[in-house]
């Protein structure tokens, strides 16, 4: 089976540490702690790919690349 460009663009996800852990820690309830998810992200080898994906796709929920939605929004403003 040939991989499409979309498959290639998302290939990093199979190496993501979050894929091997409880997804609920990356999508906490409003006001819930993001500490555990961010700790996992710190040692993830595809963290930058994850953050880039979240920024390009305007992910509104969850921890991506070690940043919360609020932190990603701030990063976009500063870069813009």
N, C-alpha and C positions, 0 to 999 in steps of 0.2 A: 504494500500500500504506500503510495507516494504521499509525502507530507506537503501540505499547502503552505503558502506564506503565513497564513494565520496560525497554523500549527507551529511553525518555526518561531513565530513571535511569542508564543506562549510556552515554549519548551522549558523555559526557566522554572515554571511552576512545579515540574516533577522533582526539582532539586530543592524546593523551598521547605524549610523546616516546619513551617505552619501546616504543610500537607501531612505531616506525621504527628500532629498534636490535635488537641481538642479545639475545633474551630470556634467554639463559643468564647474562648478567651480573646479572640481577635475581633469579635463583634459583641462587646459587652452591652448590657442594658444601659440606658441613659443614666449617667452618674456613676456607672460601675468602673472598677479599676482596669486600667490598661497596662499596668506594671508588668504582669506576666507575659503578655504578648510582646511588649517592647523588649523585654529581656531576651526572649527567643529570637527576635529580629536582630539583636546586636551581634549574634554569632552566625547569622545566616549568610551563606556565600552569594545568594542571589538578591540580597536586600536592595541594591541599587536598581536592578531590573524590575523588582516589585514596585518600588517607589515611582519609577519612570512610567510603568504601566498605569498606576493609579492616577498620576497627574495627566497623562495623555487621555485617559478614559473618564476623567472627572468622577472618580469613585467618591461617593458621598458618605459611605458608612464603613466603619471598621478601621483596623490598624493595617496599613500597607507600608512596607519599607520602613517600618519602625515609627511611623508618624500617624497621628490621629487625623481625622478630617479637618479639625480646626487648625492643626499644625500644617497640613498640606495647603489649606486655604491661605494661610499666612505666607508660606513659601511662594505660592503663585503670585501673591500681591507684591512681594519683595522682588521677584524675578521680572515682573511685568513692567 
